Amino acid sequence: MKTPHARLGAGFEALEDRSLPTIWGVPWPDPEHLTLSFVPDGTQTPFGPSTLFQSLASAGSVDAWENQILRAFENWASQANINVGVVSDGGEPLGAVGAVQGDSRFGDIRIAAAPLSSGLVASSTPFSWTGTTYSGDVVLNSNDPFVIGNVAGSYDVFSVLQHEAGHVFGFPDETTNPNSVMYTTYQYQTGLEAADIAAIQALYGPRVQESSNNSNNSMAQATPLPSAGLGSYLATSDISSPTDVDYYKFNVSLGGALGGVAVRVKASGLSLLVPSVTVYNAWGQVITSATDTDPLSNDLSITFNTGLFGGTYYVKVSASNTVAGFGVGGYELAVNDLSIGEVLAPLTNAVAALASGNVSGALADALPLPPQTSTDSRFDATYRGIVVASTDIDTFEVWTDKYTAGTAVDLNVIAWGLATTPLDPQIHVFNASGTPVAFQVIANSTGLYSVQIQGAIAGADYYVQVVAENPNGPNSTGSYFLGVDFNTAAPQVFAAAGSGTVQPGTGDTATLSVPQAKLFQFALAAQSSGTGGGVTMTVYNATGQVVFTLSATAGQPPETATWYLAAGTYTVQYTDTGSGGNAGPIQYDLFMISLSDSQGPMAPNISSAPPPPPSPPAYTYTSSSSGTPTGYGYTY
């Protein structure tokens, strides 16, 4: 919660801008498969090592405060087409290079705690087209007292995280509706109000309910379990409301499953549903049942014997009635015949990529990705694919019906490699006549590519190609996620920082001054009058330590990096990479964009205080080179 608060006897002070969001109102690409993790203490954050477990110890047991945090996210997710599953966190630094969603090392949403500026209860980040893994991160102020419940002088974990969850899902602070959980000032909250529910459903759509002609909410309407072979059955579904129930049926052959039958329900890593499962025989008599009680460990497994005669059996999956607030979410159901001696295969929360054999590289044979037909703001098209050979080209046809035909809109396309065999992707875009469309590169780093096209035409066909960025390099094959969205959101705008020239064996130097700690996206482009070659930018802090490096190849799309810089002065050194061809002098262009947002509401008892002074410029870049880029580069 980028929410200033009043301490006992508090006064007013200008707040350091440490919040990290980008553009509000952009939904997550794959909201039905989001994950959340609690970062271990000692994990590096932009504000110092995390002390989440130490800081929240005063709020109660680990299970108690984790439960409150999960309940806050589930309060939003249960109202829309969103699932949030808990996964482990490997302790990689916040903002580590990786997939913005689906990184196997940590959750898409990461919960941490570190010292923030006085007056900030927490800071959090929504999805960003820049593809940074900062998206989804929530950092609580470790200097503040957190409790469970409404205690004067302290902050209720559930209330704070419900507000921060709203930011994670894409909402800014609310300044006019004091009943909203997104209201600018901290207040104790017990749940969402009507305006909050309407907002989340406008962005992600009301949670899909079963239709009357496609319902399995009674034994008479039980869904036959699809066979997975070798005496196994598998289904993936969703409990869409706390009162929803799903019935399934399966048959055991004559002779019975002498070793018994195992029934497993997996929700861990998939959603926060706390499930219950009941098995019935053909006469509707209960054979066995089990009920879970913990959203942190929400899998069930039971076994039963069928005897020699086999027959038809029914399985009912529903929400547990033993714990409130976790009655909605996705799950997997598996039934296994144990008599064949099969080892139970682990259920997985991975969403499988599709083999690209049915995706042609030719525009005329492109795979159509019809836009979603609902009126909410979810992506127009998504796809999980596999580039099976380094020269493979996957081509898709995309369009939108959300806007009046002929209307000028923006088109965003993002692709990233999926674990465990990620592709390092590149994107090409063509119009209906097959002409390459100029686009602006928003992100181009290992395993990530994101572009925006301003002035796309609603109703017109476009073709999107996914290829390996470097067919001769690592990760030239593998799986990927593709997201395509036509929208009217504010575009990402890069500012020209500086330009210069490096010769083989020589370098160039600049100074970058950052008055306030901020998250920046850097874009580096290189051009050469010869062939090959490139430039490497190295950023040093005031003590001469390397902060990060970024390299660009001449004639290729700009390379990007996202980095959180503390306030201070940095030295920027440019050097020729000295690789490939007869490069000659290399011209470089550096562009920057501040991803930090200045939202930070005040507590009621200081609302009449004078406004803080104007924020200084995000950065000052000075160089001995006089060149300035004329505009952020477009590429085909």
Secondary structure, DSSP 8 states (H G I E B T S, - for coil): -------TT-------------STT---SSGGGEEEEE--TT-EETTEE--HHHHTGGGS-HHHHHHHHHHHHHHHHTTBT--EEE-------TT-SS-SS--TTS-SEEEEEE---TT-SEEE----TT--TTTT-EEEETTS-EESS--TTSEEHHHHHHHHHHHHTT---BSS-TTSTTBSS----SS--HHHHHHHHHHH-B-----GGG---SGGG-EE--EEETTEEEEEEEE-STT-EEEEEEEE-TT--TT-EEEEEE-TTT----EEEEEE-TTS-EEEEEE---TTS-EEEEEE---SS-EEEEEEEEE-SSSTT---EEEEEEEEEGGG-------------EEGGG--SSGGG-EE-----SSS-S-SEEEEEEE-STT--EEEEE---SS-TT-EEEEEEEEEE-TTSB--EEEEEEETTS-B--EEEEEEETTEEEEEEEEEETT--EEEEEEES-TTSTT-SEEEEEEEEEE-S-----EEEEEEEE-TT-EEEEEEEESS-EEEEEEEEEEESSSS-EEEEEEE-TTS-EEEEEEEETTS--EEEEEEE-SEEEEEEEEE---SS---SEEEEEEEEE---------GGGTTS--------S-EEEES-----SS--EE-
